[in-house]
């Protein structure tokens, strides 16, 4: 699965490069009526945003897949322990049965304990009355051990099915992302050469602005962060500032490219805080705060269901990785539908 994911990320990076840097061939589509540059830009932006949303579903499925595999390991260990317990108990009962047989024949009670389904015997009060107290206790232990083994087997089966379903979700979301990026590339291929030049110039200009901001920040010039945040929040914001202008790549969490939750995870990891690589999982695993109580360094979450996250830097602004085709940037807090905030 890990190999498939790495292959998917490499393919995604190539797709993003095609969309962002203009590798599509202008005018290569059929002779059908060509959409205007504005319509192409609007549609490409929409597809990139949808790819960004699918990226967060992809990231969330990967987080849950990792947890499902962790849980599968736990229940498999439990199954092995229960199996060893039953095996040991059956071995002990077998030894008692052998001793009983040598001393005068196999006791019916021993036959019950060695049976495939001793549980059925417990349903008969009459039969239980025929057993001594010690024999009843032995039978109860055997039954409990077998029930525990059956429960452990069921847990393993269910957890394997969950992991398999999540693996399918990962592949579905990866296909959705790549399909949208490919559609965006094909749309760009419908542009005339002069339209295409205008589009790529705009993309390069936006990317250059981000890189310029980043280089100015690293050089100690404005807009390096000098706000009121301190401690871990300050470290997270400074790290995010140092990534201004770095490209969006789905599934990426640094150091040179990011998706939205990958950026927030990377920034806060520099401050010693571990976050999952998913916007919805980050919201679920952090302490929620009111929007009116926002402080620099807080995570801010967008859309319902949550599919985007950024870092609040004060003054009504955030740092975030927008979506494919764009780079890490500073933006308005309210440029997207804001639904919640949290403090790592």
C-alpha positions in Angstrom: 0.0 0.0 0.0 2.9 2.4 0.9 4.5 1.8 -2.5 1.1 2.6 -4.2 0.8 5.8 -2.2 4.3 6.9 -3.1 3.5 6.2 -6.8 0.3 8.2 -6.5 2.1 11.1 -4.9 4.7 11.2 -7.7 2.0 11.1 -10.3 0.1 13.8 -8.5 3.1 16.0 -8.3 3.5 15.6 -12.1 -0.1 16.5 -12.6 0.1 19.6 -10.5 3.2 20.7 -12.3 1.4 20.3 -15.6 -1.5 22.5 -14.4 0.6 25.1 -12.6 3.5 25.5 -15.0 1.7 25.1 -18.2 2.9 21.8 -19.7 -0.3 21.4 -21.6 -0.1 22.1 -25.3 -2.3 25.1 -26.3 -4.7 24.5 -29.1 -4.3 20.7 -29.1 -8.0 20.0 -28.6 -10.5 19.4 -31.4 -11.9 22.2 -33.5 -15.0 22.6 -31.3 -15.8 26.1 -30.1 -13.2 27.3 -27.7 -14.2 28.7 -24.3 -13.0 32.1 -23.4 -9.9 32.6 -21.2 -12.0 33.7 -18.3 -14.3 30.7 -18.5 -11.2 28.4 -18.6 -9.7 30.2 -15.6 -12.9 29.9 -13.6 -13.3 26.2 -14.5 -9.7 25.4 -13.8 -9.9 27.2 -10.4 -13.0 25.2 -9.6 -11.4 21.9 -10.6 -8.3 22.7 -8.5 -10.5 23.6 -5.5 -12.4 20.3 -5.9 -9.1 18.5 -6.2 -8.1 20.2 -2.9 -11.3 19.0 -1.2 -10.7 15.4 -2.5 -7.1 15.7 -1.2 -8.4 16.2 2.3 -10.7 13.2 2.0 -7.7 11.3 0.7 -5.6 12.4 3.7 -8.4 11.6 6.1 -8.7 8.1 4.7 -5.0 7.6 5.0 -5.1 8.7 8.7 -8.0 6.3 9.4 -6.3 3.5 7.4 -3.2 3.9 9.5 -5.3 3.7 12.7 -7.2 0.7 11.3 -3.9 -1.2 10.7 -2.7 -0.3 14.2 -5.9 -1.6 15.6 -5.6 -4.7 13.4 -2.2 -5.4 14.9 -3.6 -5.1 18.4 -6.5 -7.5 17.8 -4.2 -10.0 16.0 -2.0 -10.0 19.1 -5.1 -10.6 21.2 -6.2 -13.4 19.0 -2.8 -15.1 19.3 -3.0 -14.7 23.1 -6.5 -16.2 23.2 -5.5 -19.1 20.9 -2.5 -19.9 23.2 -4.8 -19.8 26.2 -7.3 -22.2 24.7 -4.5 -24.5 23.4 -2.9 -24.6 26.9 -6.3 -25.3 28.5 -7.1 -28.0 26.0 -3.7 -29.6 26.6 -4.3 -29.6 30.4 -7.8 -31.1 29.9 -6.3 -33.7 27.6 -3.8 -34.7 30.2 -6.5 -35.1 32.8 -8.5 -37.2 30.4 -5.6 -39.5 29.8 -5.1 -39.9 33.5 -8.8 -40.6 34.0 -8.8 -43.2 31.1 -5.8 -45.0 32.5 -7.5 -45.2 35.9 -10.7 -46.8 34.7 -12.1 -45.2 31.6 -12.9 -41.7 30.2 -15.3 -39.8 32.5 -18.3 -38.3 30.6 -17.3 -34.9 31.9 -14.0 -35.2 30.3 -15.7 -36.1 27.0 -17.7 -32.9 27.3 -14.6 -30.8 28.0 -12.8 -32.3 25.0 -15.9 -31.8 22.7 -16.0 -29.2 19.9 -18.9 -27.4 21.6 -18.8 -27.6 25.4 -20.9 -24.4 25.5 -24.0 -26.4 24.7 -23.5 -28.4 27.8 -23.7 -25.3 30.0 -27.3 -24.8 28.7 -28.4 -27.9 30.5 -29.1 -27.4 34.2 -29.7 -31.2 34.7 -26.3 -32.0 33.2 -24.6 -29.4 35.3 -26.1 -30.9 38.4 -24.3 -34.1 37.5 -20.9 -32.4 37.8 -19.0 -31.6 40.9 -18.1 -28.1 41.8 -14.5 -28.3 40.6 -15.6 -29.9 37.3 -18.2 -27.1 36.8 -15.4 -24.5 37.3 -13.2 -26.2 34.9 -15.9 -26.4 32.3 -16.7 -22.7 32.8 -13.1 -21.7 32.2 -12.9 -23.8 29.0 -16.1 -22.2 27.7 -15.0 -18.6 28.6 -11.6 -19.2 26.9 -13.3 -20.5 23.7 -15.8 -17.5 23.7 -12.9 -15.1 24.1 -11.1 -16.8 21.1 -14.3 -16.5 19.0 -14.6 -12.8 19.9 -11.0 -12.2 19.0 -11.4 -13.9 15.6 -14.5 -11.8 14.9 -12.5 -8.6 15.8 -9.7 -9.5 13.4 -12.2 -10.2 10.6 -14.0 -6.9 11.2 -10.8 -4.9 11.4 -9.4 -6.4 8.3 -12.6 -5.5 6.4 -12.4 -1.9 7.7 -8.7 -1.6 6.6 -9.7 -3.0 3.2 -12.6 -0.6 2.8 -10.3 2.4 3.8 -7.7 1.2 1.2 -10.5 1.4 -1.4 -11.4 4.9 -0.3 -7.8 6.0 -0.6 -7.7 4.7 -4.2 -11.1 6.3 -5.0 -10.0 9.7 -3.7 -6.7 9.5 -5.5 -8.4 8.7 -8.7 -10.8 11.7 -8.1 -7.9 14.1 -7.6 -6.0 12.9 -10.6 -9.1 13.0 -12.8 -9.8 16.6 -11.8 -6.2 17.7 -12.4 -6.3 15.9 -15.8 -9.5 17.7 -16.7 -7.9 21.0 -15.8 -4.9 20.2 -17.9 -7.1 19.4 -20.9 -9.0 22.6 -20.5 -5.8 24.6 -20.6 -5.0 22.7 -23.8 -8.0 24.3 -25.4 -6.6 27.8 -25.1 -5.1 29.7 -28.0 -1.4 30.4 -27.7 -1.9 34.1 -26.7 -4.5 33.1 -24.1 -2.3 30.4 -22.7 0.6 32.9 -22.4 -1.7 35.2 -20.4 -2.8 32.3 -18.1 0.7 31.1 -17.4 2.0 34.6 -16.9 -0.7 35.1 -14.2 0.3 31.8 -12.6 4.0 32.6 -12.6 3.3 36.1 -11.2 1.3 34.7 -8.3 4.0 32.1 -7.6 6.7 34.8 -7.9 4.9 37.0 -5.4 4.8 34.1 -2.9 8.5 33.3 -3.5 9.3 37.0 -3.1 7.4 37.2 0.2 9.2 34.1 1.4 12.7 35.4 0.5 11.9 38.7 2.1 10.8 36.9 5.2 13.9 34.8 5.3 16.1 37.9 4.8 14.5 39.5 7.9 12.4 42.1 6.0 8.7 42.6 6.2 6.5 40.5 6.3 8.4 38.2 8.7 6.3 37.4 11.7 6.8 39.8 14.6 3.3 39.6 16.1 2.2 38.8 19.7 2.4 35.0 19.5 5.0 33.4 21.8 6.3 30.0 22.6 5.1 27.1 20.4 2.5 29.2 18.5 5.3 31.6 17.5 7.5 28.8 16.3 4.7 27.3 14.3 3.9 30.6 12.6 7.5 31.3 11.8 7.9 27.9 10.2 4.7 28.5 8.1 6.1 31.9 7.0 9.3 30.2 5.8 7.2 28.1 3.5 5.5 31.0 1.7 5.6 30.4 -2.0 6.2 26.7 -1.8 3.9 24.7 -4.1 0.7 22.8 -3.3 1.0 19.1 -3.9 -1.6 16.7 -2.7 -0.6 14.3 0.1 2.6 16.4 0.7 3.7 17.5 4.2 7.0 19.3 3.4 9.7 20.2 3.4 9.3 21.7 -0.1 5.6 21.2 -0.9 2.4 20.9 1.0 -1.3 20.3 1.0 -3.3 22.3 3.5 -3.2 19.9 6.4 0.3 19.0 5.5 1.4 22.6 6.0 -0.3 22.9 9.4 1.1 19.6 10.5 4.6 20.6 9.4 4.4 24.0 11.0 3.2 22.7 14.4 5.6 19.8 14.3 8.5 22.3 14.4 7.0 23.4 17.8 6.9 19.9 19.1 3.2 19.3 18.5 2.1 16.2 16.6 -1.0 16.6 14.4 -2.6 14.1 12.0 -2.4 14.7 8.3 -6.1 15.6 7.7 -8.0 18.8 8.3 -11.0 17.0 9.8 -8.8 14.8 12.0 -6.9 17.9 13.2 -10.2 19.5 14.2 -11.2 16.4 16.0 -8.0 16.0 17.9 -7.4 19.6 19.1 -9.1 21.9 21.7 -11.8 24.0 20.1 -11.9 27.7 20.6 -14.5 30.4 19.7 -13.8 32.4 16.5 -14.1 35.5 18.7 -11.2 34.2 20.8 -8.7 33.5 18.0 -5.1 33.9 18.8 -2.1 33.7 16.4 -1.1 30.1 15.9 -4.6 28.8 16.2 -5.9 26.4 13.4 -8.9 27.7 11.4 -11.1 25.3 9.6 -13.3 25.8 6.5 -16.3 24.3 4.7 -18.8 21.7 6.0 -17.8 19.0 6.1 -14.4 20.3 7.0 -12.0 20.1 4.0 -9.5 22.9 4.5 -7.3 24.3 7.3 -4.9 27.2 7.8 -3.0 28.9 10.6 -4.3 32.2 12.0 -1.5 34.9 12.1 -3.5 37.8 13.5 -5.0 40.9 11.9 -7.7 38.9 10.2 -5.2 36.9 8.1 -4.1 33.3 7.8 -1.3 31.3 6.1 -2.5 28.3 4.2 -1.8 26.0 1.2 -4.8 26.8 -1.0 -5.2 24.0 -3.6 -3.4 22.5 -6.7 -2.0 25.2 -9.0 -1.3 27.6 -6.1 1.4 28.1 -3.5 1.5 28.7 0.2 0.2 32.2 0.8 -1.2 34.7 3.2 -4.9 35.3 2.8 -8.0 36.8 4.5 -9.4 34.8 7.4 -12.9 35.1 5.9 -12.1 34.4 2.2 -13.7 30.9 2.6 -16.6 29.7 4.7 -15.1 29.6 8.2 -16.7 26.9 10.4 -14.4 26.5 13.4 -11.1 27.0 15.2 -8.8 25.0 17.5 -5.7 25.5 19.6 -3.1 22.7 19.4 
